Amino acid sequence: MFTIYLDGEAEKLINELSDKARTGTLNRDETDLYRKIRKALHNLETNPRHPGLKSHEIDVLTEKYGVRIWESYLENRRSGARRMFWIYGPETKE
């Protein structure tokens, strides 16, 4: 298992959705997004190379920031499909 640390915009979005889920105030689109995020994070936590994530390195960003940056799918087969970007580490299993 990997440990996932969230930062910035991702952390804010997930916290907002979690709060709304706890109070039962998610609308249909938010419920769908929250479900997809939770599933993707679960897959990332258990296996960053899970086939459903379709994880792949983004070479341009890796070169720009000097750290390997990966992209994984939250959804597929739709216009404007959402993605998440992530890095390994700095420690093992992070």
N, C-alpha and C positions, 0 to 999 in steps of 0.2 A: 504494500500500500504506500502511496505517496501522500505527503502532507501538502495541502493547497493553501497558499496565502493569497488573499485578495487585496487589491489596492485601488485607490482612486475611484474612477467611474464605475467599475465592476462591483466594487464593495458597496458603493452607495445604492446602485440599482438592486442588488440582491437583498440588501437590508430593507429597502423600501418594499420590495415584493414580499419578503418574509413577514414584515409587520402587517401588511395588508392581508396576507394569507391567515395569520393568527387571528385577525379580527373579522375575517370572512368578507372583506370588502374588495376582493379582486374582481375585476370585470373579466369577460371571456378572453380577450386578447392577453391580458396580464396573466391569467391562469395558464394559458397556452405557453407563453414565454417562460413563466416560472417553472413549469413542468420540464420544458426543454433545457433550461439552464441546469436544473437539478440533475437531470439525466446525464447531460454532458459532463458536469463536474464529477458525478459518480464514476463515469467511465474514465475520465482523466485521472481520478484518484486511484483507481484499481489498475488501469493500463493505459498510459498515454498513447499507445499505438493501437488502441481499440479500433477495429475496422469501421465502426459507426461514426467515429470522430473524423475520419479521413485526415488525420494530422499530417502536416507537411511543413518543412522549413520554408520561411520566406527569406530568400537570399538577399534581396535588396535591403530589408530591415536589419538582417544579421550584419551586413557590411556597414550599414549606417551607424548602428549602435554598438558594434563590437561584441555582441553576445548573440547566441543562436536564438532566434525568435521563431516560434511555431504558430501555425494557424490551425484551428480545428472547427468543425462545423457544429452549429447548434441546430440547423435545419438545412434541408436540401430541396432541390427541385421546385423552387419558387423564386419569383422575382424579388430581389432585395433580401435574399436569405441571410440570416445572421451568422456571424462567425465570432470566435473568441481567439485572442492572441495570448501567448504565454511563453514563459521560459522555464528551463530546469534550474534548480539550485537556489542558492549557492551550495548547499549541502546535499549529500546523497539522499535520494527519495523525497526531494522537495521540488 
